[in-house]
Amino acid sequence: MFYQRVAVIGVGLIGGSFALALKGAKRCGHVVGAGRSAANLELALERGAVDSFESEAAKAVRGADLVLVAAPVAQFEKIFLEINPHLKPDTLVMDAGSTKRDVVAAARKRLGGNIARFVPAHPIAGAEQSGAGAADAGLFRGRRLILTPLEENKKEDVETAAALWAGIGARVSRMSPQEHDEVFAAVSHLPHLLAFALVSGIGARADAARLFGYAAGGFRDFTRIASSDPEMWRDICMANSDQLLKELGCFSGELEKMRKLLESRNSKELEKLFAEARAARGRWLNGGYE
């Protein structure tokens, strides 16, 4: 499908990459961006991710055949409210939010009759970089894309959304909003929380300079995602706090198990735990959990 006019609300890593990928696949004509930062929008224009931009989301979506909302999730309700009166009856609306229950609730509250044309999506292609400067046309190639279709959606709209993401290289899967938030609390939201916590804790210590001065590859690899956008991750953690708290409880249990093994100097069981973790990661890296 070819879209004459595409509106991208939030032209950062995901939104900018989506626009570049659509252009590269020759799936669209004019792309208009919208966002809060004029400097970022200028950069998106300079990089060719957008052909024009508007300061207001409502103006950007006028006449658009396709809309992607790729802003921090706490902004979605306001954005949906602003764009709803200006959507064409046949406009396909998608999002790229990392949480889904809150996004769906905001859409049902603010999109009214247009809810049937909203197909929630989550590209699993994040990185610690942000902004239009990090956008990459190949970002979605080989990456998972989760659709969480609504009961209001027409089958053909869901299939169109799936084909659109597949057309720019994504591997499309489907699940419910509830299942999505449960899964990603464990494998995405918790790891980010832990990375932020470790760096924050060390940074607050009196000997932080000494500790950071000796930190090397292991610390760098583990804490890479602590360089992610704080506003975005604040919104994600708050939106999915109930599931994240459950995962924190499970993780705290694992830490307590390790603490007891260290206190009892049980090297055999500690090594066994490490070996099981290494094997599980190996299976994951080799596609054993696909």
C-alpha atoms as a printed R data frame, in Angstrom:
    type eleno elety resid chain resno       x       y      z
1   ATOM     1    CA   MET     A     1   0.000   0.000  0.000
2   ATOM     2    CA   PHE     A     2   1.186   3.509 -0.834
3   ATOM     3    CA   TYR     A     3   0.360   6.429  1.473
4   ATOM     4    CA   GLN     A     4   0.228   9.850 -0.126
5   ATOM     5    CA   ARG     A     5   0.574  11.717  3.167
6   ATOM     6    CA   VAL     A     6   1.991  10.336  6.410
7   ATOM     7    CA   ALA     A     7   2.024  12.150  9.749
8   ATOM     8    CA   VAL     A     8   4.587  11.185 12.392
9   ATOM     9    CA   ILE     A     9   3.934  12.626 15.841
10  ATOM    10    CA   GLY     A    10   7.263  12.430 17.645
11  ATOM    11    CA   VAL     A    11  10.134  12.264 15.162
12  ATOM    12    CA   GLY     A    12  12.711  10.620 17.403
13  ATOM    13    CA   LEU     A    13  14.556   7.328 17.061
14  ATOM    14    CA   ILE     A    14  11.418   5.285 16.348
15  ATOM    15    CA   GLY     A    15   9.323   7.894 14.541
16  ATOM    16    CA   GLY     A    16  12.254   9.114 12.453
17  ATOM    17    CA   SER     A    17  13.323   5.577 11.584
18  ATOM    18    CA   PHE     A    18   9.751   4.684 10.598
19  ATOM    19    CA   ALA     A    19   9.612   7.658  8.236
20  ATOM    20    CA   LEU     A    20  13.014   6.869  6.695
21  ATOM    21    CA   ALA     A    21  12.069   3.201  6.300
22  ATOM    22    CA   LEU     A    22   8.770   4.060  4.578
23  ATOM    23    CA   LYS     A    23  10.583   6.399  2.232
24  ATOM    24    CA   GLY     A    24  13.265   3.824  1.526
25  ATOM    25    CA   ALA     A    25  10.637   1.207  0.708
26  ATOM    26    CA   LYS     A    26   8.826   3.728 -1.510
27  ATOM    27    CA   ARG     A    27   5.634   3.275  0.510
28  ATOM    28    CA   CYS     A    28   4.824   6.945  0.959
29  ATOM    29    CA   GLY     A    29   4.781  10.380 -0.578
30  ATOM    30    CA   HIS     A    30   4.901  13.390  1.722
31  ATOM    31    CA   VAL     A    31   5.840  12.903  5.378
32  ATOM    32    CA   VAL     A    32   4.969  15.621  7.879
33  ATOM    33    CA   GLY     A    33   6.365  15.579 11.394
34  ATOM    34    CA   ALA     A    34   5.201  17.133 14.634
35  ATOM    35    CA   GLY     A    35   6.793  17.398 18.047
36  ATOM    36    CA   ARG     A    36   7.762  19.657 20.917
37  ATOM    37    CA   SER     A    37  11.334  20.435 19.834
38  ATOM    38    CA   ALA     A    38  11.781  22.749 16.861
39  ATOM    39    CA   ALA     A    39  15.485  21.877 16.735
40  ATOM    40    CA   ASN     A    40  14.718  18.157 16.502
41  ATOM    41    CA   LEU     A    41  12.151  18.767 13.756
42  ATOM    42    CA   GLU     A    42  14.677  20.849 11.830
43  ATOM    43    CA   LEU     A    43  17.164  17.990 12.135
44  ATOM    44    CA   ALA     A    44  14.534  15.504 10.914
45  ATOM    45    CA   LEU     A    45  13.924  17.745  7.896
46  ATOM    46    CA   GLU     A    46  17.653  18.053  7.260
47  ATOM    47    CA   ARG     A    47  18.091  14.264  7.405
48  ATOM    48    CA   GLY     A    48  15.177  13.662  5.021
49  ATOM    49    CA   ALA     A    49  13.003  11.855  7.571
50  ATOM    50    CA   VAL     A    50  10.236  14.422  7.041
51  ATOM    51    CA   ASP     A    51   9.365  16.693  4.134
52  ATOM    52    CA   SER     A    52   7.738  19.321  6.332
53  ATOM    53    CA   PHE     A    53   6.744  19.783  9.942
54  ATOM    54    CA   GLU     A    54   4.115  21.424 12.095
55  ATOM    55    CA   SER     A    55   4.295  22.626 15.672
56  ATOM    56    CA   GLU     A    56   0.854  21.147 16.400
57  ATOM    57    CA   ALA     A    57  -0.166  17.520 15.971
58  ATOM    58    CA   ALA     A    58  -3.651  18.570 14.855
59  ATOM    59    CA   LYS     A    59  -2.232  20.407 11.851
60  ATOM    60    CA   ALA     A    60   0.116  17.566 10.970
61  ATOM    61    CA   VAL     A    61  -2.637  14.935 10.660
62  ATOM    62    CA   ARG     A    62  -4.917  16.951  8.389
63  ATOM    63    CA   GLY     A    63  -5.233  15.053  5.126
64  ATOM    64    CA   ALA     A    64  -2.984  12.220  6.332
65  ATOM    65    CA   ASP     A    65  -3.676   8.650  5.165
66  ATOM    66    CA   LEU     A    66  -1.441   7.194  7.888
67  ATOM    67    CA   VAL     A    67  -0.556   8.500 11.359
68  ATOM    68    CA   LEU     A    68   2.103   7.143 13.707
69  ATOM    69    CA   VAL     A    69   2.171   8.448 17.285
70  ATOM    70    CA   ALA     A    70   5.709   7.905 18.595
71  ATOM    71    CA   ALA     A    71   5.823  10.314 21.533
72  ATOM    72    CA   PRO     A    72   6.350   9.408 25.222
73  ATOM    73    CA   VAL     A    73   3.289   7.434 26.328
74  ATOM    74    CA   ALA     A    74   2.149   9.962 28.942
75  ATOM    75    CA   GLN     A    75   1.453  12.395 26.079
76  ATOM    76    CA   PHE     A    76  -0.835  10.047 24.165
77  ATOM    77    CA   GLU     A    77  -4.170  11.052 25.659
78  ATOM    78    CA   LYS     A    78  -3.522  14.723 24.886
79  ATOM    79    CA   ILE     A    79  -2.337  13.882 21.366
80  ATOM    80    CA   PHE     A    80  -5.357  11.670 20.652
81  ATOM    81    CA   LEU     A    81  -7.664  14.434 21.854
82  ATOM    82    CA   GLU     A    82  -5.956  16.979 19.587
83  ATOM    83    CA   ILE     A    83  -5.861  14.887 16.422
84  ATOM    84    CA   ASN     A    84  -9.247  13.173 16.645
85  ATOM    85    CA   PRO     A    85 -11.332  15.951 15.001
86  ATOM    86    CA   HIS     A    86  -8.878  16.204 12.105
87  ATOM    87    CA   LEU     A    87  -8.569  12.558 11.069
88  ATOM    88    CA   LYS     A    88 -10.074  11.431  7.785
89  ATOM    89    CA   PRO     A    89 -12.603   8.577  8.057
90  ATOM    90    CA   ASP     A    90 -10.183   6.173  6.381
91  ATOM    91    CA   THR     A    91  -6.971   7.244  8.160
92  ATOM    92    CA   LEU     A    92  -5.013   4.373  9.691
93  ATOM    93    CA   VAL     A    93  -3.619   5.364 13.101
94  ATOM    94    CA   MET     A    94  -0.875   3.421 14.882
95  ATOM    95    CA   ASP     A    95   1.371   4.056 17.843
96  ATOM    96    CA   ALA     A    96   4.847   2.908 18.855
97  ATOM    97    CA   GLY     A    97   4.395   2.972 22.622
98  ATOM    98    CA   SER     A    98   6.279   0.582 24.897
99  ATOM    99    CA   THR     A    99   3.179   0.030 27.054
100 ATOM   100    CA   LYS     A   100  -0.214  -0.921 25.747
101 ATOM   101    CA   ARG     A   101  -2.984  -0.971 28.379
102 ATOM   102    CA   ASP     A   102  -2.623   2.752 29.079
103 ATOM   103    CA   VAL     A   103  -2.344   3.608 25.383
104 ATOM   104    CA   VAL     A   104  -5.485   1.625 24.540
105 ATOM   105    CA   ALA     A   105  -7.378   3.271 27.423
106 ATOM   106    CA   ALA     A   106  -6.320   6.729 26.214
107 ATOM   107    CA   ALA     A   107  -7.350   5.894 22.653
108 ATOM   108    CA   ARG     A   108 -10.770   4.620 23.706
109 ATOM   109    CA   LYS     A   109 -11.286   7.755 25.783
110 ATOM   110    CA   ARG     A   110 -10.176  10.291 23.196
111 ATOM   111    CA   LEU     A   111 -10.525   8.836 19.678
112 ATOM   112    CA   GLY     A   112 -14.266   8.240 19.843
113 ATOM   113    CA   GLY     A   113 -15.553   6.733 16.625
114 ATOM   114    CA   ASN     A   114 -12.051   6.688 15.177
115 ATOM   115    CA   ILE     A   115 -11.001   3.961 17.631
116 ATOM   116    CA   ALA     A   116 -11.791   1.300 15.021
117 ATOM   117    CA   ARG     A   117  -8.992   2.664 12.825
118 ATOM   118    CA   PHE     A   118  -6.424   2.649 15.631
119 ATOM   119    CA   VAL     A   119  -4.164  -0.424 15.568
120 ATOM   120    CA   PRO     A   120  -1.786  -0.413 18.572
121 ATOM   121    CA   ALA     A   121   1.803  -1.395 17.799
122 ATOM   122    CA   HIS     A   122   5.158  -1.683 19.545
123 ATOM   123    CA   PRO     A   123   8.376  -2.028 17.522
124 ATOM   124    CA   ILE     A   124  10.992  -3.845 19.624
125 ATOM   125    CA   ALA     A   125  13.820  -1.768 18.255
126 ATOM   126    CA   GLY     A   126  14.754   0.697 20.952
127 ATOM   127    CA   ALA     A   127  18.244   1.942 21.717
128 ATOM   128    CA   GLU     A   128  19.856   4.250 24.224
129 ATOM   129    CA   GLN     A   129  20.132   6.996 21.594
130 ATOM   130    CA   SER     A   130  17.186   9.299 21.023
131 ATOM   131    CA   GLY     A   131  16.075  12.057 18.696
132 ATOM   132    CA   ALA     A   132  16.012  12.422 14.933
133 ATOM   133    CA   GLY     A   133  19.794  12.240 14.825
134 ATOM   134    CA   ALA     A   134  19.611   8.560 15.842
135 ATOM   135    CA   ALA     A   135  17.016   7.608 13.214
136 ATOM   136    CA   ASP     A   136  17.981   4.719 10.929
137 ATOM   137    CA   ALA     A   137  16.047   3.403  7.920
138 ATOM   138    CA   GLY     A   138  17.183  -0.139  8.721
139 ATOM   139    CA   LEU     A   139  16.230  -0.049 12.407
140 ATOM   140    CA   PHE     A   140  13.296  -2.460 12.073
141 ATOM   141    CA   ARG     A   141  14.886  -5.080  9.839
142 ATOM   142    CA   GLY     A   142  14.707  -8.435 11.545
143 ATOM   143    CA   ARG     A   143  13.260  -6.902 14.710
144 ATOM   144    CA   ARG     A   144   9.996  -7.942 16.334
145 ATOM   145    CA   LEU     A   145   6.926  -5.764 15.959
146 ATOM   146    CA   ILE     A   146   4.057  -6.454 18.345
147 ATOM   147    CA   LEU     A   147   0.490  -5.649 17.324
148 ATOM   148    CA   THR     A   148  -2.169  -5.648 20.047
149 ATOM   149    CA   PRO     A   149  -5.376  -5.482 17.969
150 ATOM   150    CA   LEU     A   150  -8.600  -4.169 19.461
151 ATOM   151    CA   GLU     A   151 -12.026  -5.757 19.289
152 ATOM   152    CA   GLU     A   152 -13.139  -2.626 17.420
153 ATOM   153    CA   ASN     A   153 -10.584  -3.121 14.630
154 ATOM   154    CA   LYS     A   154 -11.578  -4.457 11.244
155 ATOM   155    CA   LYS     A   155  -9.572  -7.481 10.187
156 ATOM   156    CA   GLU     A   156  -8.401  -5.735  7.026
157 ATOM   157    CA   ASP     A   157  -6.978  -2.794  9.013
158 ATOM   158    CA   VAL     A   158  -4.994  -5.135 11.256
159 ATOM   159    CA   GLU     A   159  -3.697  -6.992  8.203
160 ATOM   160    CA   THR     A   160  -2.763  -3.686  6.564
161 ATOM   161    CA   ALA     A   161  -0.823  -2.639  9.661
162 ATOM   162    CA   ALA     A   162   0.946  -6.008  9.767
163 ATOM   163    CA   ALA     A   163   1.856  -5.806  6.072
164 ATOM   164    CA   LEU     A   164   3.101  -2.250  6.498
165 ATOM   165    CA   TRP     A   165   5.543  -3.173  9.274
166 ATOM   166    CA   ALA     A   166   6.583  -6.371  7.497
167 ATOM   167    CA   GLY     A   167   7.265  -4.280  4.401
168 ATOM   168    CA   ILE     A   168   9.966  -2.346  6.258
169 ATOM   169    CA   GLY     A   169  11.578  -5.501  7.587
170 ATOM   170    CA   ALA     A   170   9.854  -6.202 10.915
171 ATOM   171    CA   ARG     A   171   8.824  -9.652 12.174
172 ATOM   172    CA   VAL     A   172   5.205  -9.181 13.186
173 ATOM   173    CA   SER     A   173   3.632 -10.890 16.219
174 ATOM   174    CA   ARG     A   174   0.306 -10.335 17.962
175 ATOM   175    CA   MET     A   175  -0.790 -10.428 21.588
176 ATOM   176    CA   SER     A   176  -3.284  -8.760 23.895
177 ATOM   177    CA   PRO     A   177  -2.436  -5.447 25.609
178 ATOM   178    CA   GLN     A   178  -2.423  -7.242 28.987
179 ATOM   179    CA   GLU     A   179  -0.030  -9.960 27.822
180 ATOM   180    CA   HIS     A   180   2.181  -7.348 26.189
181 ATOM   181    CA   ASP     A   181   2.584  -5.383 29.412
182 ATOM   182    CA   GLU     A   182   3.255  -8.535 31.424
183 ATOM   183    CA   VAL     A   183   5.960  -9.723 29.025
184 ATOM   184    CA   PHE     A   184   7.752  -6.427 28.600
185 ATOM   185    CA   ALA     A   185   7.731  -5.630 32.315
186 ATOM   186    CA   ALA     A   186  10.062  -8.630 32.652
187 ATOM   187    CA   VAL     A   187  12.305  -8.364 29.601
188 ATOM   188    CA   SER     A   188  12.456  -4.614 28.964
189 ATOM   189    CA   HIS     A   189  11.104  -2.396 31.722
190 ATOM   190    CA   LEU     A   190  12.815  -4.200 34.616
191 ATOM   191    CA   PRO     A   191  16.268  -4.254 32.942
192 ATOM   192    CA   HIS     A   192  16.041  -0.506 32.322
193 ATOM   193    CA   LEU     A   193  15.009   0.117 35.923
194 ATOM   194    CA   LEU     A   194  17.955  -1.948 37.186
195 ATOM   195    CA   ALA     A   195  20.456  -0.179 34.944
196 ATOM   196    CA   PHE     A   196  19.230   3.244 36.063
197 ATOM   197    CA   ALA     A   197  19.314   2.116 39.708
198 ATOM   198    CA   LEU     A   198  22.891   0.809 39.526
199 ATOM   199    CA   VAL     A   199  24.294   3.923 37.869
200 ATOM   200    CA   SER     A   200  22.290   6.236 40.136
201 ATOM   201    CA   GLY     A   201  23.469   4.404 43.234
202 ATOM   202    CA   ILE     A   202  27.118   4.498 42.280
203 ATOM   203    CA   GLY     A   203  26.849   8.098 41.115
204 ATOM   204    CA   ALA     A   204  25.512   9.127 44.514
205 ATOM   205    CA   ARG     A   205  28.382   7.597 46.468
206 ATOM   206    CA   ALA     A   206  31.166   9.717 47.923
207 ATOM   207    CA   ASP     A   207  33.742   7.661 46.021
208 ATOM   208    CA   ALA     A   208  31.866   7.800 42.703
209 ATOM   209    CA   ALA     A   209  34.850   9.249 40.821
210 ATOM   210    CA   ARG     A   210  37.069   6.387 41.921
211 ATOM   211    CA   LEU     A   211  34.483   3.742 41.078
212 ATOM   212    CA   PHE     A   212  33.637   5.138 37.650
213 ATOM   213    CA   GLY     A   213  37.336   5.576 36.985
214 ATOM   214    CA   TYR     A   214  37.856   1.828 37.213
215 ATOM   215    CA   ALA     A   215  34.625   0.732 35.520
216 ATOM   216    CA   ALA     A   216  35.249  -1.128 32.271
217 ATOM   217    CA   GLY     A   217  33.489  -3.278 29.680
218 ATOM   218    CA   GLY     A   218  31.210  -5.276 31.961
219 ATOM   219    CA   PHE     A   219  29.866  -2.174 33.668
220 ATOM   220    CA   ARG     A   220  29.527  -0.405 30.312
221 ATOM   221    CA   ASP     A   221  27.576  -3.307 28.769
222 ATOM   222    CA   PHE     A   222  25.257  -3.756 31.747
223 ATOM   223    CA   THR     A   223  24.485  -0.053 32.095
224 ATOM   224    CA   ARG     A   224  24.260   0.895 28.397
225 ATOM   225    CA   ILE     A   225  20.503   1.371 28.611
226 ATOM   226    CA   ALA     A   226  20.861   3.813 31.507
227 ATOM   227    CA   SER     A   227  21.735   6.321 28.758
228 ATOM   228    CA   SER     A   228  18.127   6.078 27.511
229 ATOM   229    CA   ASP     A   229  15.685   8.996 27.516
230 ATOM   230    CA   PRO     A   230  14.663   9.629 31.189
231 ATOM   231    CA   GLU     A   231  11.259  11.120 30.306
232 ATOM   232    CA   MET     A   232  10.315   8.191 28.096
233 ATOM   233    CA   TRP     A   233  11.314   5.629 30.710
234 ATOM   234    CA   ARG     A   234   9.629   7.535 33.527
235 ATOM   235    CA   ASP     A   235   6.381   7.327 31.554
236 ATOM   236    CA   ILE     A   236   6.832   3.640 30.739
237 ATOM   237    CA   CYS     A   237   7.565   2.677 34.339
238 ATOM   238    CA   MET     A   238   4.631   4.636 35.703
239 ATOM   239    CA   ALA     A   239   2.225   3.314 33.063
240 ATOM   240    CA   ASN     A   240   3.197  -0.305 33.758
241 ATOM   241    CA   SER     A   241   3.941   0.052 37.468
242 ATOM   242    CA   ASP     A   242   1.733  -2.836 38.606
243 ATOM   243    CA   GLN     A   243   3.456  -5.382 36.371
244 ATOM   244    CA   LEU     A   244   6.856  -3.840 37.043
245 ATOM   245    CA   LEU     A   245   6.338  -4.163 40.794
246 ATOM   246    CA   LYS     A   246   5.564  -7.865 40.331
247 ATOM   247    CA   GLU     A   247   8.788  -8.331 38.393
248 ATOM   248    CA   LEU     A   248  10.734  -6.390 41.013
249 ATOM   249    CA   GLY     A   249   9.379  -8.796 43.604
250 ATOM   250    CA   CYS     A   250  10.553 -11.799 41.591
251 ATOM   251    CA   PHE     A   251  13.956 -10.239 40.995
252 ATOM   252    CA   SER     A   252  14.330  -9.338 44.660
253 ATOM   253    CA   GLY     A   253  13.768 -13.003 45.421
254 ATOM   254    CA   GLU     A   254  16.611 -13.980 43.095
255 ATOM   255    CA   LEU     A   255  18.911 -11.419 44.716
256 ATOM   256    CA   GLU     A   256  17.982 -12.760 48.144
257 ATOM   257    CA   LYS     A   257  18.824 -16.278 46.984
258 ATOM   258    CA   MET     A   258  22.258 -15.080 45.839
259 ATOM   259    CA   ARG     A   259  22.807 -13.181 49.078
260 ATOM   260    CA   LYS     A   260  22.166 -16.342 51.095
261 ATOM   261    CA   LEU     A   261  24.532 -18.360 48.887
262 ATOM   262    CA   LEU     A   262  27.251 -15.765 49.445
263 ATOM   263    CA   GLU     A   263  26.630 -15.634 53.197
264 ATOM   264    CA   SER     A   264  26.851 -19.418 53.466
265 ATOM   265    CA   ARG     A   265  29.795 -19.466 51.053
266 ATOM   266    CA   ASN     A   266  27.987 -22.059 48.975
267 ATOM   267    CA   SER     A   267  30.205 -21.878 45.918
268 ATOM   268    CA   LYS     A   268  28.771 -25.044 44.362
269 ATOM   269    CA   GLU     A   269  25.197 -23.742 44.263
270 ATOM   270    CA   LEU     A   270  26.325 -20.276 43.170
271 ATOM   271    CA   GLU     A   271  28.220 -21.748 40.232
272 ATOM   272    CA   LYS     A   272  25.187 -23.889 39.376
273 ATOM   273    CA   LEU     A   273  22.992 -20.771 39.307
274 ATOM   274    CA   PHE     A   274  25.504 -18.977 37.072
275 ATOM   275    CA   ALA     A   275  25.719 -21.986 34.736
276 ATOM   276    CA   GLU     A   276  21.928 -22.195 34.412
277 ATOM   277    CA   ALA     A   277  21.757 -18.485 33.635
278 ATOM   278    CA   ARG     A   278  24.525 -18.797 31.052
279 ATOM   279    CA   ALA     A   279  22.769 -21.756 29.387
280 ATOM   280    CA   ALA     A   280  19.437 -19.919 29.275
281 ATOM   281    CA   ARG     A   281  21.062 -16.889 27.674
282 ATOM   282    CA   GLY     A   282  22.804 -19.136 25.163
283 ATOM   283    CA   ARG     A   283  19.499 -20.742 24.169
284 ATOM   284    CA   TRP     A   284  17.962 -17.290 23.761
285 ATOM   285    CA   LEU     A   285  20.839 -16.028 21.588
286 ATOM   286    CA   ASN     A   286  20.637 -19.138 19.412
287 ATOM   287    CA   GLY     A   287  16.893 -18.854 18.864
288 ATOM   288    CA   GLY     A   288  15.987 -21.621 21.280
289 ATOM   289    CA   TYR     A   289  13.043 -19.690 22.671
290 ATOM   290    CA   GLU     A   290  11.523 -18.608 19.349
